[in-house]
Amino acid sequence: MTVTLEVAEGVGTLRLDRPPMNALDVATQDRLKELAEEATRREDVRAVVIYGGERVFAAGADIKEMQAMDHTAMVLRARVLQDSFTAVARIPKPVVAAVTGYALGGGCELALCADYRIAADNAKLGQPEILLGLIPGAGGTQRLSRLVGPSKAKDLIFTGRQVKADEALALGLVDRVVPAAEVYEQAHAWAARLAQGPAIALRAAKESIDTGLETDIETGLAVERNWFAGLFATEDRERGMRSFVEEGPGKAKFL
């Protein structure tokens, strides 16, 4: 399998496994969508880590496979490609990308689908599609500009240049840089901590933020308001408030 889902203690690891560079061919894209939807459904998955292994996250699309595709074939494929990445972005649980080595093109776009990105100090990220006479096609023009702002996104997309981990951190493209040997460990710890949290409230927070970024503020506020009120019907809300009153803040257990 080119992608696997391993679950332990509430954390699901979506592992890319297509040596040597985890090129995202059609089969890998389809498998990614399948497992993202599985992670969405499974109650024992409460947070997700996306990981490509110790050496590389994902170096991009399978260029040889794409070269053989004509316009008609890509018209049929482009939406399916985007849908596979959107399935990852729409996982209604905390998702962290553990970025090692190269995260280029589709690899960078996959990292953008996560809620949080932890990168190795030797990581390199970028959207080099322009060097092929193309533009990002798996959400990069949209997610990158929302994350780092339009001018920084245009610089990266127009030039196709790769950025090292320290610059990626300064740009806001990644959220934390750690030694390469610690990337997965720290990403898993981030996910494990949130896997212990109130699942419905975390889902509400993620949906409210993501929806708000995609629409006007009044619509975003309405989504927030409805989720906020709705959470008063949950057991986690009762447990959290009772714990706060009886024991003080930060001591509630939600599992």
ZADO-1210 file (C-alpha; in nm, 4 decimals, padded with zeros to 6 digits):
<atoms>
<atom x="00.0000" y="00.0000" z="00.0000" code="MET" pos="1"/>
<atom x="00.1285" y="00.3482" z="-00.0842" code="THR" pos="2"/>
<atom x="-00.0533" y="00.5009" z="00.2148" code="VAL" pos="3"/>
<atom x="-00.1390" y="00.3332" z="00.5440" code="THR" pos="4"/>
<atom x="-00.3405" y="00.4317" z="00.8503" code="LEU" pos="5"/>
<atom x="-00.2042" y="00.3095" z="01.1822" code="GLU" pos="6"/>
<atom x="-00.4022" y="00.3844" z="01.4991" code="VAL" pos="7"/>
<atom x="-00.2741" y="00.3785" z="01.8557" code="ALA" pos="8"/>
<atom x="-00.4058" y="00.5518" z="02.1670" code="GLU" pos="9"/>
<atom x="-00.6412" y="00.7777" z="01.9767" code="GLY" pos="10"/>
<atom x="-00.3851" y="00.8951" z="01.7202" code="VAL" pos="11"/>
<atom x="-00.4074" y="00.7873" z="01.3573" code="GLY" pos="12"/>
<atom x="-00.0883" y="00.8114" z="01.1510" code="THR" pos="13"/>
<atom x="-00.1441" y="00.8549" z="00.7779" code="LEU" pos="14"/>
<atom x="00.1882" y="00.7238" z="00.6489" code="ARG" pos="15"/>
<atom x="00.3028" y="00.7813" z="00.2906" code="LEU" pos="16"/>
<atom x="00.5095" y="00.4853" z="00.1765" code="ASP" pos="17"/>
<atom x="00.6103" y="00.5038" z="-00.1880" code="ARG" pos="18"/>
<atom x="00.9904" y="00.4935" z="-00.1997" code="PRO" pos="19"/>
<atom x="01.2144" y="00.6597" z="-00.2749" code="PRO" pos="20"/>
<atom x="01.0464" y="01.0044" z="-00.2741" code="MET" pos="21"/>
<atom x="00.6786" y="00.9385" z="-00.1950" code="ASN" pos="22"/>
<atom x="00.5745" y="01.0728" z="-00.5351" code="ALA" pos="23"/>
<atom x="00.1999" y="01.1273" z="-00.5300" code="LEU" pos="24"/>
<atom x="00.0767" y="00.9248" z="-00.8257" code="ASP" pos="25"/>
<atom x="-00.2906" y="00.8609" z="-00.9019" code="VAL" pos="26"/>
<atom x="-00.3034" y="00.5437" z="-00.6921" code="ALA" pos="27"/>
<atom x="-00.1504" y="00.7257" z="-00.3938" code="THR" pos="28"/>
<atom x="-00.3949" y="01.0137" z="-00.4279" code="GLN" pos="29"/>
<atom x="-00.6902" y="00.7745" z="-00.4350" code="ASP" pos="30"/>
<atom x="-00.5604" y="00.5799" z="-00.1362" code="ARG" pos="31"/>
<atom x="-00.5041" y="00.9036" z="00.0558" code="LEU" pos="32"/>
<atom x="-00.8672" y="01.0017" z="00.0047" code="LYS" pos="33"/>
<atom x="-00.9883" y="00.6577" z="00.1100" code="GLU" pos="34"/>
<atom x="-00.7911" y="00.6624" z="00.4338" code="LEU" pos="35"/>
<atom x="-00.8723" y="01.0260" z="00.5141" code="ALA" pos="36"/>
<atom x="-01.2394" y="00.9344" z="00.4942" code="GLU" pos="37"/>
<atom x="-01.1744" y="00.6308" z="00.7145" code="GLU" pos="38"/>
<atom x="-00.9976" y="00.8507" z="00.9720" code="ALA" pos="39"/>
<atom x="-01.2987" y="01.0817" z="00.9627" code="THR" pos="40"/>
<atom x="-01.5408" y="00.7974" z="01.0350" code="ARG" pos="41"/>
<atom x="-01.3467" y="00.6053" z="01.2995" code="ARG" pos="42"/>
<atom x="-01.4306" y="00.6958" z="01.6573" code="GLU" pos="43"/>
<atom x="-01.0990" y="00.5559" z="01.7805" code="ASP" pos="44"/>
<atom x="-00.9150" y="00.8155" z="01.5703" code="VAL" pos="45"/>
<atom x="-00.9293" y="01.1419" z="01.7637" code="ARG" pos="46"/>
<atom x="-00.6295" y="01.3183" z="01.6052" code="ALA" pos="47"/>
<atom x="-00.4153" y="01.2548" z="01.2967" code="VAL" pos="48"/>
<atom x="-00.0465" y="01.2761" z="01.2013" code="VAL" pos="49"/>
<atom x="00.0531" y="01.2910" z="00.8332" code="ILE" pos="50"/>
<atom x="00.4014" y="01.1475" z="00.7894" code="TYR" pos="51"/>
<atom x="00.6219" y="01.0429" z="00.5014" code="GLY" pos="52"/>
<atom x="00.8971" y="00.8709" z="00.6944" code="GLY" pos="53"/>
<atom x="01.2353" y="00.9754" z="00.8246" code="GLU" pos="54"/>
<atom x="01.3839" y="01.0876" z="00.4909" code="ARG" pos="55"/>
<atom x="01.1143" y="01.2625" z="00.2887" code="VAL" pos="56"/>
<atom x="00.7581" y="01.3867" z="00.3312" code="PHE" pos="57"/>
<atom x="00.6579" y="01.3897" z="-00.0364" code="ALA" pos="58"/>
<atom x="00.8592" y="01.5273" z="-00.3265" code="ALA" pos="59"/>
<atom x="00.5534" y="01.6049" z="-00.5375" code="GLY" pos="60"/>
<atom x="00.3469" y="01.4496" z="-00.8119" code="ALA" pos="61"/>
<atom x="00.4618" y="01.1632" z="-01.0311" code="ASP" pos="62"/>
<atom x="00.5883" y="01.3736" z="-01.3231" code="ILE" pos="63"/>
<atom x="00.6310" y="01.0805" z="-01.5615" code="LYS" pos="64"/>
<atom x="00.2700" y="00.9798" z="-01.5013" code="GLU" pos="65"/>
<atom x="00.1506" y="01.3377" z="-01.5538" code="MET" pos="66"/>
<atom x="00.3572" y="01.3798" z="-01.8704" code="GLN" pos="67"/>
<atom x="00.1589" y="01.1002" z="-02.0331" code="ALA" pos="68"/>
<atom x="-00.1735" y="01.2738" z="-01.9624" code="MET" pos="69"/>
<atom x="-00.3331" y="01.5026" z="-02.2216" code="ASP" pos="70"/>
<atom x="-00.5760" y="01.7872" z="-02.1631" code="HIS" pos="71"/>
<atom x="-00.8835" y="01.5653" z="-02.1676" code="THR" pos="72"/>
<atom x="-00.7329" y="01.3244" z="-01.9166" code="ALA" pos="73"/>
<atom x="-00.6409" y="01.6060" z="-01.6788" code="MET" pos="74"/>
<atom x="-00.9812" y="01.7703" z="-01.7073" code="VAL" pos="75"/>
<atom x="-01.1221" y="01.4427" z="-01.5779" code="LEU" pos="76"/>
<atom x="-00.8518" y="01.4006" z="-01.3136" code="ARG" pos="77"/>
<atom x="-00.8086" y="01.7527" z="-01.1731" code="ALA" pos="78"/>
<atom x="-01.1233" y="01.7513" z="-00.9614" code="ARG" pos="79"/>
<atom x="-01.0479" y="01.4026" z="-00.8302" code="VAL" pos="80"/>
<atom x="-00.6974" y="01.5213" z="-00.7392" code="LEU" pos="81"/>
<atom x="-00.8327" y="01.8178" z="-00.5462" code="GLN" pos="82"/>
<atom x="-01.0962" y="01.6029" z="-00.3781" code="ASP" pos="83"/>
<atom x="-00.8311" y="01.3657" z="-00.2420" code="SER" pos="84"/>
<atom x="-00.6494" y="01.6529" z="-00.0707" code="PHE" pos="85"/>
<atom x="-00.9735" y="01.8161" z="00.0429" code="THR" pos="86"/>
<atom x="-01.0649" y="01.4896" z="00.2148" code="ALA" pos="87"/>
<atom x="-00.7551" y="01.5370" z="00.4299" code="VAL" pos="88"/>
<atom x="-00.8303" y="01.9047" z="00.4957" code="ALA" pos="89"/>
<atom x="-01.1867" y="01.8155" z="00.5956" code="ARG" pos="90"/>
<atom x="-01.0950" y="01.5556" z="00.8576" code="ILE" pos="91"/>
<atom x="-01.2968" y="01.7017" z="01.1485" code="PRO" pos="92"/>
<atom x="-01.0218" y="01.6304" z="01.4005" code="LYS" pos="93"/>
<atom x="-00.6852" y="01.7924" z="01.4760" code="PRO" pos="94"/>
<atom x="-00.4342" y="01.7093" z="01.2010" code="VAL" pos="95"/>
<atom x="-00.0588" y="01.7717" z="01.2153" code="VAL" pos="96"/>
<atom x="00.1931" y="01.7262" z="00.9337" code="ALA" pos="97"/>
<atom x="00.5330" y="01.5859" z="01.0346" code="ALA" pos="98"/>
<atom x="00.7528" y="01.7213" z="00.7550" code="VAL" pos="99"/>
<atom x="01.0901" y="01.5632" z="00.6878" code="THR" pos="100"/>
<atom x="01.3157" y="01.6232" z="00.3878" code="GLY" pos="101"/>
<atom x="01.1337" y="01.7471" z="00.0799" code="TYR" pos="102"/>
<atom x="00.7730" y="01.8694" z="00.0771" code="ALA" pos="103"/>
<atom x="00.7428" y="02.0009" z="-00.2767" code="LEU" pos="104"/>
<atom x="00.4513" y="02.0537" z="-00.5120" code="GLY" pos="105"/>
<atom x="00.1808" y="01.8111" z="-00.4092" code="GLY" pos="106"/>
<atom x="00.3827" y="01.7311" z="-00.0983" code="GLY" pos="107"/>
<atom x="00.3687" y="02.0922" z="00.0124" code="CYS" pos="108"/>
<atom x="-00.0009" y="02.1054" z="-00.0757" code="GLU" pos="109"/>
<atom x="-00.0608" y="01.7988" z="00.1411" code="LEU" pos="110"/>
<atom x="00.1159" y="01.9650" z="00.4344" code="ALA" pos="111"/>
<atom x="-00.1075" y="02.2681" z="00.3806" code="LEU" pos="112"/>
<atom x="-00.4111" y="02.0469" z="00.4442" code="CYS" pos="113"/>
<atom x="-00.3017" y="01.9970" z="00.8049" code="ALA" pos="114"/>
<atom x="-00.3996" y="02.2239" z="01.0931" code="ASP" pos="115"/>
<atom x="-00.0405" y="02.2461" z="01.2168" code="TYR" pos="116"/>
<atom x="00.2985" y="02.1736" z="01.0606" code="ARG" pos="117"/>
<atom x="00.6123" y="02.0563" z="01.2420" code="ILE" pos="118"/>
<atom x="00.9193" y="02.0518" z="01.0163" code="ALA" pos="119"/>
<atom x="01.2635" y="01.8992" z="01.0437" code="ALA" pos="120"/>
<atom x="01.5517" y="02.1446" z="01.0494" code="ASP" pos="121"/>
<atom x="01.6641" y="01.9986" z="00.7152" code="ASN" pos="122"/>
<atom x="01.3236" y="02.0234" z="00.5465" code="ALA" pos="123"/>
<atom x="01.2686" y="02.2045" z="00.2180" code="LYS" pos="124"/>
<atom x="00.9268" y="02.3191" z="00.1029" code="LEU" pos="125"/>
<atom x="00.7984" y="02.4814" z="-00.2132" code="GLY" pos="126"/>
<atom x="00.5587" y="02.4925" z="-00.5049" code="GLN" pos="127"/>
<atom x="00.7811" y="02.4379" z="-00.8122" code="PRO" pos="128"/>
<atom x="00.5002" y="02.3722" z="-01.0617" code="GLU" pos="129"/>
<atom x="00.5731" y="02.6948" z="-01.2494" code="ILE" pos="130"/>
<atom x="00.9057" y="02.5424" z="-01.3572" code="LEU" pos="131"/>
<atom x="00.7025" y="02.2809" z="-01.5472" code="LEU" pos="132"/>
<atom x="00.4814" y="02.5423" z="-01.7090" code="GLY" pos="133"/>
<atom x="00.2029" y="02.4666" z="-01.4622" code="LEU" pos="134"/>
<atom x="00.0497" y="02.6020" z="-01.1421" code="ILE" pos="135"/>
<atom x="-00.0322" y="02.4129" z="-00.8212" code="PRO" pos="136"/>
<atom x="-00.3402" y="02.2003" z="-00.8837" code="GLY" pos="137"/>
<atom x="-00.4125" y="02.0303" z="-00.5520" code="ALA" pos="138"/>
<atom x="-00.5165" y="02.3423" z="-00.3623" code="GLY" pos="139"/>
<atom x="-00.1846" y="02.5255" z="-00.3396" code="GLY" pos="140"/>
<atom x="-00.2993" y="02.8561" z="-00.4889" code="THR" pos="141"/>
<atom x="-00.5816" y="02.8708" z="-00.2349" code="GLN" pos="142"/>
<atom x="-00.4459" y="02.7168" z="00.0853" code="ARG" pos="143"/>
<atom x="-00.0995" y="02.8719" z="00.0616" code="LEU" pos="144"/>
<atom x="-00.2347" y="03.2238" z="00.0109" code="SER" pos="145"/>
<atom x="-00.4749" y="03.1821" z="00.3023" code="ARG" pos="146"/>
<atom x="-00.1925" y="03.0611" z="00.5247" code="LEU" pos="147"/>
<atom x="00.0927" y="03.3026" z="00.4471" code="VAL" pos="148"/>
<atom x="-00.0874" y="03.5849" z="00.2636" code="GLY" pos="149"/>
<atom x="-00.1196" y="03.6540" z="-00.1086" code="PRO" pos="150"/>
<atom x="00.2102" y="03.8331" z="-00.1729" code="SER" pos="151"/>
<atom x="00.4241" y="03.5653" z="-00.0052" code="LYS" pos="152"/>
<atom x="00.2257" y="03.2927" z="-00.1780" code="ALA" pos="153"/>
<atom x="00.2739" y="03.4622" z="-00.5136" code="LYS" pos="154"/>
<atom x="00.6482" y="03.4857" z="-00.4567" code="ASP" pos="155"/>
<atom x="00.6710" y="03.1133" z="-00.3842" code="LEU" pos="156"/>
<atom x="00.4399" y="03.0128" z="-00.6695" code="ILE" pos="157"/>
<atom x="00.5738" y="03.2604" z="-00.9292" code="PHE" pos="158"/>
<atom x="00.9388" y="03.1667" z="-00.8689" code="THR" pos="159"/>
<atom x="00.8958" y="02.8003" z="-00.7843" code="GLY" pos="160"/>
<atom x="01.1780" y="02.8344" z="-00.5351" code="ARG" pos="161"/>
<atom x="01.2362" y="02.6002" z="-00.2435" code="GLN" pos="162"/>
<atom x="01.2598" y="02.7392" z="00.1079" code="VAL" pos="163"/>
<atom x="01.4532" y="02.5874" z="00.3943" code="LYS" pos="164"/>
<atom x="01.2918" y="02.5210" z="00.7295" code="ALA" pos="165"/>
<atom x="01.4011" y="02.8458" z="00.8944" code="ASP" pos="166"/>
<atom x="01.2548" y="03.0588" z="00.6156" code="GLU" pos="167"/>
<atom x="00.9408" y="02.8462" z="00.6078" code="ALA" pos="168"/>
<atom x="00.8993" y="02.9194" z="00.9787" code="LEU" pos="169"/>
<atom x="00.9495" y="03.2927" z="00.9241" code="ALA" pos="170"/>
<atom x="00.6931" y="03.2899" z="00.6420" code="LEU" pos="171"/>
<atom x="00.4384" y="03.1041" z="00.8556" code="GLY" pos="172"/>
<atom x="00.4466" y="02.8076" z="00.6198" code="LEU" pos="173"/>
<atom x="00.5415" y="02.5806" z="00.9114" code="VAL" pos="174"/>
<atom x="00.4688" y="02.6298" z="01.2805" code="ASP" pos="175"/>
<atom x="00.7650" y="02.4643" z="01.4492" code="ARG" pos="176"/>
<atom x="01.1143" y="02.3520" z="01.3464" code="VAL" pos="177"/>
<atom x="01.2807" y="02.0695" z="01.5373" code="VAL" pos="178"/>
<atom x="01.5780" y="01.8351" z="01.4871" code="PRO" pos="179"/>
<atom x="01.5055" y="01.5825" z="01.2128" code="ALA" pos="180"/>
<atom x="01.5156" y="01.2882" z="01.4537" code="ALA" pos="181"/>
<atom x="01.2373" y="01.4426" z="01.6647" code="GLU" pos="182"/>
<atom x="00.9821" y="01.5373" z="01.3990" code="VAL" pos="183"/>
<atom x="00.7482" y="01.2409" z="01.4268" code="TYR" pos="184"/>
<atom x="00.7830" y="01.2179" z="01.8040" code="GLU" pos="185"/>
<atom x="00.6838" y="01.5815" z="01.8506" code="GLN" pos="186"/>
<atom x="00.4038" y="01.5637" z="01.5956" code="ALA" pos="187"/>
<atom x="00.2664" y="01.2535" z="01.7639" code="HIS" pos="188"/>
<atom x="00.2874" y="01.4235" z="02.1049" code="ALA" pos="189"/>
<atom x="00.0905" y="01.7223" z="01.9674" code="TRP" pos="190"/>
<atom x="-00.1760" y="01.4883" z="01.8313" code="ALA" pos="191"/>
<atom x="-00.1818" y="01.2683" z="02.1428" code="ALA" pos="192"/>
<atom x="-00.2448" y="01.5672" z="02.3668" code="ARG" pos="193"/>
<atom x="-00.5425" y="01.6755" z="02.1593" code="LEU" pos="194"/>
<atom x="-00.6688" y="01.3182" z="02.1323" code="ALA" pos="195"/>
<atom x="-00.7387" y="01.3503" z="02.5059" code="GLN" pos="196"/>
<atom x="-00.9511" y="01.6616" z="02.4533" code="GLY" pos="197"/>
<atom x="-01.3252" y="01.7134" z="02.3983" code="PRO" pos="198"/>
<atom x="-01.3791" y="01.5697" z="02.0500" code="ALA" pos="199"/>
<atom x="-01.6967" y="01.7582" z="01.9605" code="ILE" pos="200"/>
<atom x="-01.5617" y="02.0929" z="02.0822" code="ALA" pos="201"/>
<atom x="-01.2428" y="02.0403" z="01.8821" code="LEU" pos="202"/>
<atom x="-01.4509" y="01.9610" z="01.5764" code="ARG" pos="203"/>
<atom x="-01.6571" y="02.2738" z="01.6383" code="ALA" pos="204"/>
<atom x="-01.3475" y="02.4909" z="01.6683" code="ALA" pos="205"/>
<atom x="-01.1949" y="02.3533" z="01.3490" code="LYS" pos="206"/>
<atom x="-01.5126" y="02.3895" z="01.1449" code="GLU" pos="207"/>
<atom x="-01.5768" y="02.7411" z="01.2751" code="SER" pos="208"/>
<atom x="-01.2256" y="02.8596" z="01.1881" code="ILE" pos="209"/>
<atom x="-01.2100" y="02.6907" z="00.8480" code="ASP" pos="210"/>
<atom x="-01.5582" y="02.8009" z="00.7442" code="THR" pos="211"/>
<atom x="-01.4903" y="03.1550" z="00.8589" code="GLY" pos="212"/>
<atom x="-01.1777" y="03.1734" z="00.6435" code="LEU" pos="213"/>
<atom x="-01.3804" y="03.0713" z="00.3400" code="GLU" pos="214"/>
<atom x="-01.6693" y="03.3140" z="00.3813" code="THR" pos="215"/>
<atom x="-01.7688" y="03.6579" z="00.5143" code="ASP" pos="216"/>
<atom x="-01.7429" y="03.7375" z="00.8847" code="ILE" pos="217"/>
<atom x="-02.1185" y="03.7402" z="00.9447" code="GLU" pos="218"/>
<atom x="-02.1524" y="03.3863" z="00.8127" code="THR" pos="219"/>
<atom x="-01.8489" y="03.2829" z="01.0143" code="GLY" pos="220"/>
<atom x="-01.9968" y="03.4327" z="01.3293" code="LEU" pos="221"/>
<atom x="-02.3232" y="03.2464" z="01.2663" code="ALA" pos="222"/>
<atom x="-02.1347" y="02.9160" z="01.2396" code="VAL" pos="223"/>
<atom x="-01.9481" y="02.9940" z="01.5605" code="GLU" pos="224"/>
<atom x="-02.2664" y="03.0963" z="01.7401" code="ARG" pos="225"/>
<atom x="-02.4515" y="02.7791" z="01.6428" code="ASN" pos="226"/>
<atom x="-02.1653" y="02.5531" z="01.7451" code="TRP" pos="227"/>
<atom x="-02.1116" y="02.7445" z="02.0715" code="PHE" pos="228"/>
<atom x="-02.4744" y="02.7066" z="02.1741" code="ALA" pos="229"/>
<atom x="-02.4894" y="02.3478" z="02.0534" code="GLY" pos="230"/>
<atom x="-02.1979" y="02.2434" z="02.2719" code="LEU" pos="231"/>
<atom x="-02.4118" y="02.3143" z="02.5777" code="PHE" pos="232"/>
<atom x="-02.5948" y="01.9908" z="02.4935" code="ALA" pos="233"/>
<atom x="-02.2787" y="01.7780" z="02.5198" code="THR" pos="234"/>
<atom x="-02.1538" y="01.5633" z="02.8040" code="GLU" pos="235"/>
<atom x="-01.8047" y="01.7066" z="02.7562" code="ASP" pos="236"/>
<atom x="-01.9332" y="02.0561" z="02.8318" code="ARG" pos="237"/>
<atom x="-02.0960" y="01.9340" z="03.1515" code="GLU" pos="238"/>
<atom x="-01.7805" y="01.7493" z="03.2540" code="ARG" pos="239"/>
<atom x="-01.5517" y="02.0406" z="03.1705" code="GLY" pos="240"/>
<atom x="-01.7513" y="02.3003" z="03.3602" code="MET" pos="241"/>
<atom x="-01.8082" y="02.0736" z="03.6592" code="ARG" pos="242"/>
<atom x="-01.4363" y="02.0017" z="03.6805" code="SER" pos="243"/>
<atom x="-01.3554" y="02.3728" z="03.6572" code="PHE" pos="244"/>
<atom x="-01.5908" y="02.4600" z="03.9431" code="VAL" pos="245"/>
<atom x="-01.4886" y="02.1689" z="04.1672" code="GLU" pos="246"/>
<atom x="-01.1162" y="02.1273" z="04.0893" code="GLU" pos="247"/>
<atom x="-01.0011" y="02.4405" z="03.9076" code="GLY" pos="248"/>
<atom x="-00.9043" y="02.4988" z="03.5419" code="PRO" pos="249"/>
<atom x="-00.7356" y="02.2491" z="03.3152" code="GLY" pos="250"/>
<atom x="-00.8079" y="01.9300" z="03.5077" code="LYS" pos="251"/>
<atom x="-01.1070" y="01.7893" z="03.3202" code="ALA" pos="252"/>
<atom x="-01.0740" y="01.4440" z="03.1617" code="LYS" pos="253"/>
<atom x="-01.2833" y="01.3939" z="02.8504" code="PHE" pos="254"/>
<atom x="-01.2393" y="01.0256" z="02.7689" code="LEU" pos="255"/>
</atoms>
